[in-house]
């Protein structure tokens, strides 16, 4: 995608998904917040970051479980909710992130459907990150985070394609090593263990520190305060109103530091290299 019209169509599709999510969450009184670059765009740009080609939201575990129960029957015909273990009977791995895809779109026109998880990942989508509780004890907290990283690394052995050129240094060595041994472990088992560990402290006593349990390994250490997810507000996003946490500044500072200063012009490029995307009305 190398023109402003293409990016506009892409962001229009992502906006449609976000609007549907907001409609459903409002109807069932489920809390969600814009997250990552989408939250940053809402605060710094009043909508999408001009060069951003994806969208993200986050939900606490309780809100996600409520959303999961009703979302499939509520979505419009243009959208589909997909859990990460729903590709090829749970035998393959892309990541641990649930997502809502926009069906009238194509990411890679020349790509074989077999390489894109039955074609399901050859669309635009909104990622749903899940915020789970961490244990209060430091040793148990470290063990939980380490185990989540380890499960992710093992799971990468079940990726349809693993491009080692994307990784550098020790990360590249770790992915190579663990993905080889991960092929021996059934992916269904890894999905099950990841889910159990993520929910392990869900119904326990009050935990002040939470984390994004389905982030990739290099972001799994981001720890947030439970207090930040107690109050939600509506904010203008492009020409609609969407939900964010009232304590958004804490999250943005944690992830981006000086979040109001845009990156150098050379770095203002689409995250996913969206040069082939087509969106159909």
Secondary structure, 3 states (H helix, E strand, C coil): CCCHHHHHHHHHHHHHHHHHHHHHHHHHCCCCEECHHHHHHHHHCCCCCCCCCCEEEEEEHHHHHHHHHHHHHHCCCCEEEECCCCCHHHCCECCCCEEEEECCEECCCCCCHHHHCCCCCCCEEEEEEEEEECCCCHHHHHHHHHHHHHHHHHHHHHECCCCHHHCCHHHHHHHHHHHHHHCCCCHHHHHHHHHHHHCCCCCCCCCCEEEECCCCHHHCCCEEEHHHHCCEEEEEECCEEEEEECCHHHHHHHHHCCCCCCCCHHHCCCCCCCCCCEECC
